[in-house]
Amino acid sequence: MYNLKQTGMKITEKIRKAGLAITTLLVGFAFVSCSGGSQKTADRMMEEAIEKSTGEDVEVNTDGQKTTIETEGYEAEVDAGAKSWPGEIPSDVPEFTFGQINAVSTVLVDGNTTYTIAFREVKEGFIDKYDALLKEKGFTTNVFKTGGLGGSITAESEKYTIALMGNDGDAALSVEIKKQE
């Protein structure tokens, strides 16, 4: 029997976790990009901001340009110093080589791991080129182009969900590694 209350609770939980992830990344990138001041003070301020926006107890630790954020069932790491493709992304996900990596974040929620990679100096035609690489690896893709230099791709396989968005020389790529039962 279909239980509307349970379904509503599951959707609310997913929205809460998505909000936590977005808040974490935005606050994380903001604090990692700032310099000066006490790191413990910055960590406390970040914890308070996230806790107020999510209602969750949060642990924040920053070491140089790397910030980790943990709460029950959720772990995130933002590394503004990362300049290379994460080695943890399996080889059956094609590497995006059409720009320079600017930062990498890793989020672990309920057994799913998501890598988000920010790029700069993205080359013209990146949408078509990456779409071709995804299709070679067996992904089903949806492409949306916005002129010669921009657009987005969503790609799906049994193990992964990929989203790429970019315009005006910048792009962000998200690779979700789905929890395997």
ROPAVO-807438 format. One record per atom (N, C-alpha, C, O): x, y, z; residue in three letters. Coordinates in steps of 0.2 Angstrom, whole numbers, padded with zeros to 4 digits, always signed. Atoms other than C-alpha are relative to their C-alpha. Layout:
REM residues N
XYZALA ...
REM end
This chain:
REM residues 181
+0004-0006+0000MET +0000+0000+0000MET +0004+0006+0000MET +0010+0006+0003MET -0004-0006+0000TYR +0006+0017-0004TYR -0001+0005+0006TYR -0007+0006+0008TYR +0001-0004-0006ASN +0010+0028+0011ASN +0003+0007-0001ASN +0009+0008-0002ASN -0002-0007+0002LEU +0010+0046+0007LEU +0004+0003+0006LEU +0009+0007+0004LEU -0004-0003-0005LYS +0017+0051+0024LYS +0007-0002+0000LYS +0012+0002+0001LYS -0007+0002+0001GLN +0032+0040+0022GLN +0004+0003-0006GLN +0009+0005-0005GLN -0003-0003+0006THR +0035+0046+0005THR +0002+0007+0001THR +0007+0009-0001THR -0002-0007-0001GLY +0034+0064+0010GLY +0006+0001+0005GLY +0010+0005+0004GLY -0006-0001-0004MET +0046+0061+0024MET +0007-0002-0003MET +0012+0001-0002MET -0006+0001+0004LYS +0058+0053+0012LYS +0002+0006-0004LYS +0008+0007-0005LYS -0002-0005+0004ILE +0057+0067+0000ILE +0003+0006+0004ILE +0007+0009+0002ILE -0002-0006-0005THR +0059+0080+0015THR +0007-0002+0002THR +0011+0003+0002THR -0007+0002-0002GLU +0075+0070+0020GLU +0005+0002-0006GLU +0010+0004-0004GLU -0004-0001+0005LYS +0082+0071+0003LYS +0001+0008-0002LYS +0007+0010-0003LYS +0000-0008+0000ILE +0078+0090+0002ILE +0005+0002+0005ILE +0009+0007+0004ILE -0005-0002-0006ARG +0087+0092+0019ARG +0007-0001-0002ARG +0011+0003-0001ARG -0007+0002+0002LYS +0102+0083+0013LYS +0003+0004-0006LYS +0009+0006-0006LYS -0002-0004+0005ALA +0103+0092-0003ALA +0001+0007+0002ALA +0006+0010+0000ALA -0002-0006-0003GLY +0102+0108+0006GLY +0006+0001+0004GLY +0010+0005+0004GLY -0006+0000-0004LEU +0115+0103+0018LEU +0006+0000-0005LEU +0011+0003-0004LEU -0005+0001+0005ALA +0126+0098+0003ALA +0002+0007-0003ALA +0008+0009-0004ALA +0000-0006+0004ILE +0123+0115-0006ILE +0003+0005+0005ILE +0008+0009+0003ILE -0003-0005-0005THR +0126+0125+0010THR +0007-0001+0002THR +0011+0003+0002THR -0007+0002-0001THR +0142+0115+0014THR +0005+0003-0005THR +0010+0006-0004THR -0004-0002+0005LEU +0149+0118-0003LEU +0001+0008+0000LEU +0007+0010-0001LEU +0000-0007+0000LEU +0145+0137-0003LEU +0004+0003+0005LEU +0008+0007+0004LEU -0004-0002-0006VAL +0151+0140+0014VAL +0007-0002+0000VAL +0012+0002+0002VAL -0007+0003+0000GLY +0166+0129+0012GLY +0004+0004-0005GLY +0010+0006-0004GLY -0004-0004+0005PHE +0172+0138-0004PHE +0001+0007+0002PHE +0006+0010+0001PHE -0001-0007-0003ALA +0169+0155+0004ALA +0005+0000+0005ALA +0010+0005+0005ALA -0006+0000-0005PHE +0180+0151+0019PHE +0006-0002-0002PHE +0011+0000+0000PHE -0006+0003+0002VAL +0193+0141+0010VAL +0003+0006-0004VAL +0009+0006-0004VAL -0003-0005+0004SER +0195+0156-0002SER +0003+0006+0004SER +0006+0010+0001SER -0002-0005-0004CYS +0197+0168+0012CYS +0007-0001+0003CYS +0008-0007+0005CYS -0006+0001-0003SER +0214+0171+0020SER +0000+0004+0006SER -0003+0009+0007SER -0001-0004-0006GLY +0220+0177+0037GLY -0005-0002+0005GLY -0010-0006+0004GLY +0004+0002-0006GLY +0212+0176+0054GLY +0001-0006+0003GLY +0005-0010+0000GLY -0001+0006-0003SER +0211+0162+0066SER -0004-0005-0003SER -0010-0005-0005SER +0004+0006+0003GLN +0207+0145+0058GLN -0005-0003+0004GLN -0011-0005+0002GLN +0005+0003-0005LYS +0198+0139+0074LYS -0006+0005+0000LYS -0012+0002+0000LYS +0006-0005+0000THR +0187+0155+0073THR -0004-0001-0006THR -0010-0001-0006THR +0004+0001+0006ALA +0183+0152+0055ALA -0004-0006+0000ALA -0009-0007-0003ALA +0003+0006+0000ASP +0179+0134+0058ASP -0006+0000+0004ASP -0012-0002+0002ASP +0006-0001-0004ARG +0167+0139+0072ARG -0005+0004-0003ARG -0011+0002-0003ARG +0005-0004+0004MET +0159+0152+0061MET -0004-0004-0005MET -0010-0004-0006MET +0003+0005+0005MET +0156+0139+0047MET -0004-0005+0003MET -0010-0006+0001MET +0005+0004-0004GLU +0149+0127+0060GLU -0006+0003+0001GLU -0012+0000+0000GLU +0006-0003-0002GLU +0137+0139+0066GLU -0005+0002-0006GLU -0011+0001-0005GLU +0004-0002+0006ALA +0131+0145+0049ALA -0003-0006-0003ALA -0009-0006-0004ALA +0003+0006+0003ILE +0128+0127+0043ILE -0005-0003+0005ILE -0010-0005+0003ILE +0005+0002-0005GLU +0120+0122+0060GLU -0006+0004+0000GLU -0012+0001+0000GLU +0006-0004+0000LYS +0108+0137+0059LYS -0004-0001-0007LYS -0010-0001-0006LYS +0004+0001+0006SER +0103+0133+0041SER -0002-0007-0001SER -0007-0008-0005SER +0002+0007+0001THR +0101+0114+0043THR -0003-0003+0006THR -0007-0007+0006THR +0003+0003-0006GLY +0097+0111+0061GLY +0004-0006+0002GLY +0002-0009+0007GLY -0004+0006-0002GLU +0111+0098+0062GLU +0006+0002+0003GLU +0009+0008+0002GLU -0007-0001-0003ASP +0126+0097+0073ASP +0005-0002-0005ASP +0005-0007-0009ASP -0005+0001+0005VAL +0141+0099+0062VAL +0007+0001+0003VAL +0008+0005+0008VAL -0007-0001-0002GLU +0160+0097+0064GLU +0004+0002-0006GLU +0003-0001-0011GLU -0004-0003+0006VAL +0171+0108+0053VAL +0007+0000+0002VAL +0009+0002+0007VAL -0007+0000-0001ASN +0190+0106+0051ASN +0003+0002-0006ASN +0002+0000-0011ASN -0003-0003+0006THR +0201+0116+0040THR +0008-0001+0001THR +0010+0000+0006THR -0007+0001+0000ASP +0219+0112+0036ASP +0003+0003-0007ASP +0002+0000-0012ASP -0003-0003+0006GLY +0227+0124+0023GLY -0006+0002-0004GLY -0011+0005-0002GLY +0006-0001+0005GLN +0215+0124+0008GLN -0005-0005+0000GLN -0009-0005-0005GLN +0005+0005+0000LYS +0206+0109+0013LYS -0004+0000+0006LYS -0002+0001+0012LYS +0005+0000-0005THR +0190+0109+0023THR -0004-0006+0000THR -0007-0008-0005THR +0004+0006-0001THR +0181+0094+0030THR -0006+0002+0004THR -0005+0005+0009THR +0006-0002-0004ILE +0163+0095+0036ILE -0004-0007+0001ILE -0005-0011-0004ILE +0004+0007-0002GLU +0154+0080+0045GLU -0006+0001+0004GLU -0006+0006+0009GLU +0006+0000-0004THR +0137+0077+0052THR -0002-0007-0001THR +0000-0011-0005THR +0002+0007+0001GLU +0127+0061+0054GLU -0002-0002-0007GLU -0007+0002-0009GLU +0002+0002+0006GLY +0126+0052+0038GLY +0003+0004-0006GLY +0001+0003-0012GLY -0002-0005+0006TYR +0135+0066+0028TYR +0008+0002+0002TYR +0009+0003+0007TYR -0007-0002+0000GLU +0154+0070+0025GLU +0001+0003-0006GLU +0000+0001-0012GLU -0002-0004+0005ALA +0161+0083+0014ALA +0007+0002+0000ALA +0009+0004+0006ALA -0007-0003+0000GLU +0178+0089+0009GLU +0001+0004-0006GLU -0001+0003-0012GLU -0001-0005+0005VAL +0182+0104-0001VAL +0007+0002+0000VAL +0010+0004+0005VAL -0008-0001+0001ASP +0200+0106-0008ASP +0001+0005-0005ASP +0001+0003-0011ASP -0001-0006+0005ALA +0203+0123-0016ALA +0007-0001-0003ALA +0009+0003-0007ALA -0007+0001+0002GLY +0221+0117-0018GLY +0001-0005-0005GLY +0006-0006-0008GLY +0000+0006+0005ALA +0217+0102-0029ALA +0000+0003-0007ALA -0004+0007-0009ALA -0001-0002+0007LYS +0223+0104-0047LYS +0000-0006-0005LYS +0002-0005-0010LYS +0000+0006+0005SER +0221+0086-0054SER -0006-0004+0001SER -0010-0003+0006SER +0006+0004+0000TRP +0207+0074-0058TRP +0001-0005+0006TRP +0006-0008+0007TRP -0001+0004-0006PRO +0203+0064-0042PRO +0001-0007-0002PRO -0003-0010-0006PRO -0002+0007+0001GLY +0211+0047-0043GLY -0006-0005+0002GLY -0006-0011+0000GLY +0005+0005-0002GLU +0196+0039-0034GLU -0006+0000-0005GLU -0010-0005-0004GLU +0006+0001+0005ILE +0184+0042-0049ILE +0003-0006-0005ILE +0008-0006-0007ILE -0002+0006+0004PRO +0184+0025-0058PRO +0001+0002-0007PRO -0001+0007-0010PRO -0003-0001+0006SER +0192+0024-0075SER -0006-0001-0006SER -0005+0002-0011SER +0005+0000+0005ASP +0175+0020-0084ASP -0004+0007+0000ASP -0009+0007-0004ASP +0003-0006+0001VAL +0170+0038-0081VAL +0006+0004-0004VAL +0011+0005-0001VAL -0005-0003+0004PRO +0179+0048-0094PRO +0003+0007+0003PRO -0001+0011+0006PRO -0003-0006-0003GLU +0191+0062-0088GLU -0001+0006-0004GLU -0001+0005-0010GLU +0002-0006+0004PHE +0186+0079-0093PHE +0007+0004+0000PHE +0010+0006+0005PHE -0006-0003+0002THR +0202+0087-0101THR +0000+0006-0004THR +0005+0008-0007THR +0001-0006+0005PHE +0195+0102-0109PHE +0001+0007+0004PHE -0002+0012+0002PHE -0001-0006-0004GLY +0200+0115-0095GLY +0005-0002+0006GLY +0007-0007+0006GLY -0005+0000-0006GLN +0211+0118-0080GLN -0004-0001+0007GLN -0009+0003+0008GLN +0003+0001-0006ILE +0205+0111-0063ILE +0002+0006+0005ILE +0008+0007+0006ILE -0001-0006-0004ASN +0202+0125-0051ASN -0001-0002+0008ASN +0002+0001+0012ASN +0002+0002-0007ALA +0195+0116-0035ALA -0004-0007-0001ALA -0007-0008-0006ALA +0003+0006-0001VAL +0188+0099-0030VAL -0004-0001+0006VAL -0001+0001+0011VAL +0003+0002-0006SER +0175+0094-0018SER -0003-0007+0000SER -0004-0010-0006SER +0002+0007+0000THR +0170+0077-0012THR -0006+0000+0006THR -0005+0002+0011THR +0005+0001-0005VAL +0153+0073-0003VAL -0002-0007+0000VAL -0003-0010-0005VAL +0002+0006-0001LEU +0148+0057+0004LEU -0007+0000+0004LEU -0007+0002+0010LEU +0007+0000-0004VAL +0129+0055+0009VAL -0003-0007-0002VAL -0004-0009-0007VAL +0003+0006+0001ASP +0121+0038+0012ASP +0003-0005-0005ASP +0000-0009-0008ASP -0003+0005+0004GLY +0134+0028+0003GLY +0002+0002-0007GLY +0005-0001-0010GLY -0001-0003+0007ASN +0134+0039-0013ASN +0006+0005+0001ASN +0005+0009+0005ASN -0006-0005+0000THR +0150+0048-0016THR -0001+0005-0007THR -0002+0002-0012THR +0001-0005+0006THR +0149+0064-0027THR +0006+0004+0000THR +0008+0007+0005THR -0005-0004+0001TYR +0164+0073-0034TYR -0002+0006-0004TYR -0005+0005-0009TYR +0001-0006+0004THR +0162+0091-0040THR +0007+0003-0001THR +0010+0005+0003THR -0006-0003+0002ILE +0176+0098-0050ILE -0001+0007-0004ILE -0005+0007-0008ILE +0001-0007+0004ALA +0177+0117-0055ALA +0006+0000-0005ALA +0012-0001-0003ALA -0005-0001+0006PHE +0186+0121-0071PHE +0000+0007-0002PHE -0005+0011-0001PHE -0001-0007+0003ARG +0193+0137-0078ARG +0003-0001-0007ARG +0006-0006-0008ARG -0004+0000+0007GLU +0200+0141-0096GLU -0003-0006-0004GLU +0001-0010-0007GLU +0004+0006+0003VAL +0187+0128-0103VAL +0001+0002-0008VAL -0001+0007-0010VAL -0001-0001+0007LYS +0190+0126-0122LYS -0006-0001-0004LYS -0011-0004-0002LYS +0005+0000+0004GLU +0178+0129-0135GLU -0002-0007-0003GLU +0003-0011-0004GLU +0003+0006+0003GLY +0167+0114-0141GLY +0001-0006+0006GLY +0000-0012+0004GLY +0000+0005-0006PHE +0169+0105-0123PHE -0006-0004+0000PHE -0006-0010+0002PHE +0006+0004-0001ILE +0151+0100-0123ILE +0000-0006-0005ILE -0001-0012-0003ILE +0000+0005+0005ASP +0152+0090-0140ASP +0005-0005+0002ASP +0004-0011+0001ASP -0006+0004-0001LYS +0169+0083-0135LYS -0001-0005+0006LYS +0000-0011+0005LYS +0001+0004-0006TYR +0164+0077-0118TYR -0006-0005-0001TYR -0006-0011+0001TYR +0006+0005+0001ASP +0147+0070-0124ASP +0002-0006-0004ASP +0000-0011-0003ASP -0002+0006+0004ALA +0156+0059-0137ALA +0004-0005+0005ALA +0003-0011+0004ALA -0004+0004-0005LEU +0168+0053-0123LEU -0005-0004+0004LEU -0004-0010+0006LEU +0005+0003-0004LEU +0153+0049-0112LEU -0004-0006-0004LEU -0005-0012-0001LEU +0003+0005+0004LYS +0144+0039-0126LYS +0004-0006-0002LYS +0002-0011-0002LYS -0005+0006+0001GLU +0160+0029-0130GLU +0000-0004+0006GLU +0001-0010+0006GLU +0000+0004-0006LYS +0159+0023-0112LYS -0007-0003+0002LYS -0008-0006+0007LYS +0006+0003-0001GLY +0141+0018-0113GLY -0005+0004+0004GLY -0011+0002+0005GLY +0005-0004-0003PHE +0132+0033-0105PHE -0006+0002-0004PHE -0005+0003-0010PHE +0006-0003+0003THR +0115+0039-0110THR +0000+0008+0002THR +0001+0009+0008THR -0001-0007-0001THR +0116+0058-0112THR -0005+0004-0002THR -0009+0002-0007THR +0005-0005+0002ASN +0105+0073-0113ASN +0005+0007-0001ASN +0008+0008+0004ASN -0005-0006+0002VAL +0114+0089-0121VAL -0005+0006-0001VAL -0010+0006-0004VAL +0003-0006+0001PHE +0108+0107-0120PHE +0006+0005-0001PHE +0010+0006+0003PHE -0006-0005+0002LYS +0119+0120-0129LYS -0003+0007+0000LYS -0009+0009-0001LYS +0001-0007+0000THR +0119+0139-0126THR +0005+0004-0004THR +0009+0007-0001THR -0005-0004+0004GLY +0129+0146-0140GLY +0006-0004-0001GLY +0006-0010+0001GLY -0006+0004+0001GLY +0146+0141-0145GLY +0004-0002+0006GLY +0008-0007+0005GLY -0004+0001-0006LEU +0154+0141-0128LEU -0003-0003+0006LEU +0000-0004+0011LEU +0004+0002-0006GLY +0141+0135-0116GLY -0005-0006-0001GLY -0007-0007-0007GLY +0005+0005+0000GLY +0129+0122-0111GLY +0000-0005+0005GLY +0004-0004+0010GLY +0000+0005-0005SER +0126+0107-0101SER -0001-0007-0002SER -0004-0008-0008SER +0001+0007+0001ILE +0126+0088-0101ILE -0002-0004+0006ILE +0001-0002+0012ILE +0002+0004-0005THR +0117+0076-0090THR +0001-0007-0003THR -0001-0009-0008THR -0002+0006+0002ALA +0123+0058-0091ALA -0001-0005+0005ALA -0001-0004+0011ALA +0002+0005-0005GLU +0117+0042-0083GLU +0003-0007-0003GLU +0003-0009-0009GLU -0001+0007+0001SER +0123+0024-0082SER -0002-0004+0006SER -0005-0001+0011SER +0002+0004-0006GLU +0120+0010-0070GLU +0003+0002+0007GLU +0000+0002+0012GLU -0004-0001-0006LYS +0134+0015-0058LYS +0001+0008+0001LYS +0003+0010+0007LYS -0002-0007-0001TYR +0135+0034-0061TYR -0005+0005-0003TYR -0009+0003-0007TYR +0004-0005+0002THR +0126+0050-0063THR +0005+0006-0001THR +0009+0008+0003THR -0005-0006+0002ILE +0136+0065-0072ILE -0004+0006-0002ILE -0009+0005-0006ILE +0002-0006+0002ALA +0132+0083-0074ALA +0005+0005-0001ALA +0010+0005+0003ALA -0005-0005+0002LEU +0142+0096-0083LEU -0004+0006-0002LEU -0008+0006-0006LEU +0003-0006+0002MET +0138+0114-0085MET +0006+0005-0001MET +0010+0005+0003MET -0006-0005+0001GLY +0149+0128-0092GLY -0002+0005-0005GLY -0007+0004-0009GLY +0001-0005+0004ASN +0149+0144-0100ASN +0006+0005+0001ASN +0009+0006+0006ASN -0005-0006+0000ASP +0162+0159-0104ASP +0006-0003+0003ASP +0009+0001+0007ASP -0006+0002-0002GLY +0177+0148-0100GLY +0000-0003+0006GLY +0006-0006+0009GLY +0001+0003-0006ASP +0171+0141-0084ASP -0005-0006+0000ASP -0009-0006-0004ASP +0005+0006+0000ALA +0163+0124-0080ALA +0000-0003+0007ALA +0005-0003+0010ALA +0000+0005-0006ALA +0158+0112-0066ALA -0002-0006-0002ALA -0007-0007-0006ALA +0002+0006+0001LEU +0157+0094-0067LEU -0001-0004+0006LEU +0003-0004+0011LEU +0002+0004-0006SER +0148+0083-0055SER +0000-0008-0002SER -0003-0009-0006SER +0000+0007+0001VAL +0151+0064-0054VAL -0002-0004+0006VAL +0001-0003+0011VAL +0003+0003-0005GLU +0140+0054-0043GLU +0001-0008-0001GLU -0001-0010-0006GLU -0002+0007+0000ILE +0146+0036-0039ILE -0006-0003+0004ILE -0006-0002+0011ILE +0006+0002-0004LYS +0130+0027-0034LYS +0002-0006+0004LYS +0006-0010+0003LYS -0001+0006-0005LYS +0130+0015-0019LYS -0003-0006-0004LYS -0008-0007-0006LYS +0001+0007+0003GLN +0130-0003-0026GLN -0003-0004+0006GLN +0001-0005+0011GLN +0003+0004-0005GLU +0118-0014-0016GLU +0003-0007+0000GLU +0001-0011+0004GLU 
REM end
